[in-house]
Amino acid sequence: MTTQTQTRPDYAAARKAMIDSQLRTSGVNEAFVLERMGTVAREDFVPDSAKGTAYMDRAIRLADGGFLPAPLFHGAMLAEARPTSEDKVLVVDAGSGYLPALVKPLVASLDVTSPDKAANAKKKGEYTLVLVDGAIEHIPAGLAKLVADNGRIVTGLVERGVTRLATGRKAGKALGLLPLAEMGIPRLGAFDKPASWSF
């Protein structure tokens, strides 16, 4: 009689491979980013059926229909945002909880909200840093309200079907986005531009 032993995935080795083959090779070498992404167990934020592929270079669909973006997006986002111990941060979370877990130990305070709530916010926020865990078509008034004066935002941006990492800083009421590196980022429908009417 033979017994089959099931090998458990070596997630620690997978995290190291993610850092070496996805982050470092794409220019993400900041020590604090590599430390956080090497510490937080990405497999804990995906459905059981996706745990084995949690560290692959691709987005993972979540049970609620949302996505956990690919590791490079989170690495590049953190490197661009450079969160500090003085930052009051808002994470617009697409449902996984992974990005808040990466950021929380680095900042003074952290709040989490959904894309729908952020897009339609009524009250003014005082967040020095807003991180959006996905790609948006534009910054609606509700989201802009949440960013403090001189505060910054880092997000994905959809332009003509192409997604890029993007960053911006609020000056007065103006808050624009500067597109940076092109990469695959799941789109957040709550931030789609209203359809324009035409003949």
N, C-alpha and C positions, 0 to 999 in steps of 0.2 A: 504494500500500500504506500503510495507516495502522497506527500502533502505539498501543496503549492504555497509558497510564501509570497505574499504580495509586497512588492517594494513600495515604500512610501516615497513620494517625490521629495527631493532635496531642495526645499525652498530657499534655504540660505545660499546654496550654490547658484540657484536660478537668479537670486537678487544680485549676486556678485557678477554673474554673466550679463545681466541687464545693464549694470553700471559700466562694465568694461566694453561691451559690444554695441550698446545703444547710446548711452549718455556721453562717455568720454570720446568716442569716435565722432560725435556730432558737436564737439566743442563745449559740452557741459562738464566743467571740471571744478566748479566751486566746491570747496570742502564741505560747507554746511548743507548743500544740496545732496551730495553723495552720501553724507552721514545720515540725513533724514530718509532718503530713498533706500539706503542700505539697512535701515532699522525697521521701518514700517512694513508690516507683512501685507503686501498687496493681495495675496490670496484670500485674506480675511474679508475683502470688500467685494467679492464676486460670488455668483451662485456656485454651489458645489460642483456643478457640471463644468464650470470654467476654471476651477482651481489649477488644473494641470497646465493651462495656457495663460495664467495670470501675468507672466513676465514676457510674453511675446510682444513683438513690436506692432501692436494693433489694438484698436478699441475693443472692449468687451461689452456685449449687451447684458443689461441687468434685468432682473425678473419683472420690474415695473415698467420696462420699455425704455428706460434711460440707458446711458452708456458710461463706462469707465474709460476715459481716453487712454491712448497709448502712453507708455512711460516717458517718452521723449517730450511730450507736451508738458507734463508736470515738471520735469527737470528744467526745461527751458523757461517755463513760467516762473519758477522759483528763482532761477538765476537772474532773470530780468527784473523781478519784483524786489529782490533783496530785502525781505521783511526784517524789521528790527524790533528790539525789545520795547520800543516806544510806540509801535504801530497799533492802532485800533483797526482791526481787520474784519471785513465781511467777506465770506465765501458764498458765492452763488453756486450751490451744489447741485449737480445733475442727478443725485440719488445714491451715489456710492459711499460717501463719507470719507473717501481716501484723501482728498485734498485737505479737508480740515484737519485730519490726523497728522499730515505732513507739517502743516503750518503752526498748529497750536503751541508747541513748546518754544517757538521762535519769537512770539509777539506778546504785547501787553494784554490784549483781549481779543477774543475771536467770537463772532456771531456767524450763524449759518442760516441761509434762507433758500427758498426754492426759486427757480427761474420765473415762474408766474408771479410770485410775490414781489420779486425784485423789479420786474418789468413794469409792474403796476403800483409801485410804492407811492403812497400819498404823503407820508411824513418825510421831512428833511433828515438826512443822516449826517453823522460826523465821522465817517470812516476815513482814515488816512490812507488806507489801501483796500481796494476791492478786487477780488480775484474771481473770475467767471470761469467755471469748469466746463467750457465748451465754446463753440463758435457762434457769434451773433452777427446779424446783418447790420444792425445799427444800435445806437445807445438811445433808448426811449427816455422820455422825461423822467419817468419814475426811477430808473436806474441812475440817471445823472444826479438826481436829488440826494442819493445816498452817499455820494462822494463829497468829502469835506473840501473846502477851498484849499487849493494847492495839494489836494490829495491825488493819489494816482490809481490807475486801473490797469490791470493786465488781463487779457482775455484772448480768445480766438476770434477771428474776424472772417466773415464770408464775403468775398467780392467776386462777382461773376463766376460763381461756382468753385472758386479756389479758396482754401482756408489757410490762414496765416496766423501766427502769434502776433499780437498787437499790444501796444501800450499807449497810455495817455495820461495827461495831468490836467487837473481842473484849474482854470483861471477865471475868476468871476463866475459867470454862468456858462462859459464855454468849456466844452469837454469833447475833444476830438481824439481820434485814434491814429497812431502811426503804425502801419503794417511792417512787420519784421520778417522773420523766416517763414517760408512756406512749409507746411506740414499737414498731415491728416488730422483733423479735429472734428469730432461729432458736432453736428449743428443743433442748437437749442431753438426750437420752433417758437418759443415764447418771445423771442427777440427778432422775429421776421418783420420786415417792413410791411406796413399795410398795403394790400394790393391796390395799385392805381388803376383808375377806370380809363378805358380808351375805347375808340370806335371799333 
